Amino acid sequence: MSNRLLNAIREISVSSAEAMKPADIFFGVVESASPLVIGIDQKLKLTGEVLILTGAVSNHSVGAELPYGYRDAFISDFDGTSGSCRIRMDLSDEDVTLKTNLEKGEKVILLRALGGQKYIVLDRVVSE
């Protein structure tokens, strides 16, 4: 094959991949918790319909075996060197609800899905 043909094939391949908008990593800041709005930059604001939330950034319940007498609300604070995390668990029966919804001002890491139509909010950023 000639070099011109190989270069043309490479150019078409790169253009095709760029047009599909493959998955990519972004960082954003929560501008509003309700309704959820995440700003990527000054022009790009992501809202509920394009966001997919993981358990790390949304309230969810998990089953747990709790010793007798530990059914009251439990609050735990963690302060790291570059950030903090506050988890509140409402304990009822044997379900634990982790209240990990995003709050205004938090930095998040996002994965843009193939095609660029959806963004998966992976987790909070605790250090940069």
N, C-alpha and C positions, 0 to 999 in steps of 0.2 A: 504494500500500500504506500502511496506517496505521502510525503509529509503534509501536503496541502489537504488531502483527504482526512488524515488523522487529526489535524488541527481543526478542521470543520466539524468533525464528529465530537471532539472535546468541547468546542464552543457551543454546539447544540445541547450537549449533555449538561453543561454548567448552566446555560440559560433555562433549560427545562427544570432543573433542580431549584433554581432561584425563583422561578414562577410558581412553584408548588408551595413556597414558604415552609420549608421543613421546620421541625421543632427547634425552638430556641429558648434560651434562658433570659428572663428579664427580672429587674428589681423594681418594686413600686412602693408607694406609701399609701396607707389607708387614709382617704380624705373624709370619708363618712362611714360610720358603722351601720347605720340604718336610715335609708337603704345603703347597702354596701357599694362604695365607690373607691376604686384603687387607681391612683394616678401613676402612670409610667413616666410621663414627662409633661410639659406644659400643655401639649395638644391632645395626648392620648389618655382618656379617662375610661376605665373599664367598669361596667355595671353588672348587676346580677345575671342578666341573660347570657353573658359571654363567660362568666366565671364558674369554674367547677371547684368546689371546696373539698379539701381533704379533712380527715378527722383531727388533724393537728390544728386546724383553724376554725373549727365549728363545734358546737355543742353536740355531744353524742353520749349514749348510754352503753355501759358494758356490764356484764354480769360479774358479781364478786361474792366471795364467801367472807362474811363479816362476823367477827366474834360477838357474842351476846353483849349488848350494852353499847355498841358502837354505831348506833343508827342516827345520831345527830349530825348536823352539817359539819363538815370538816374543811378548813381553809388552810392552804399551805402557801407560803411565799418563798420564792427562790430569787435571790439577788446575785447575779453573776457580775463579772468585772465590766462587761459592756452592755448589760441589759438585765431585765427582770421579767419574771413570769409569775402570775398569780393564778392559781387553780382553785376553784371552789367545786366541791363534790357534794351533791345532795344525796344522802343515803336513805333509801327507802326500800323495804324488803331486801332483796339481794341485788339490786341494780345500783350502779354508781353512775351519776351523770357528770361528765367532765364538761365544765363550762369554759370553753376555750375560744369563744367567738372573738373575732378581731375587734380592736378598738382603734379609734381615730389616732393617727400619728405613728402607728406601728409600721415598721418596714417589713415587707414580705418578698419572698422569692417565688417567681411564677415560671411555668413552662408553657410556652405557646404551642398548642397542638398543631399537627400537620394541617396546612391550609390556612392557618392564622385566624380561624373563626372562633376558637375557644381558648381560654387560658386556665390552666390548672394552678390554683394557689397551693403551693407545696407546703410552706411553713413560714414562720416568722424568721427574720434575720436578727440574730442576737449579737453578732460582731461583724465588723467590716474590715 
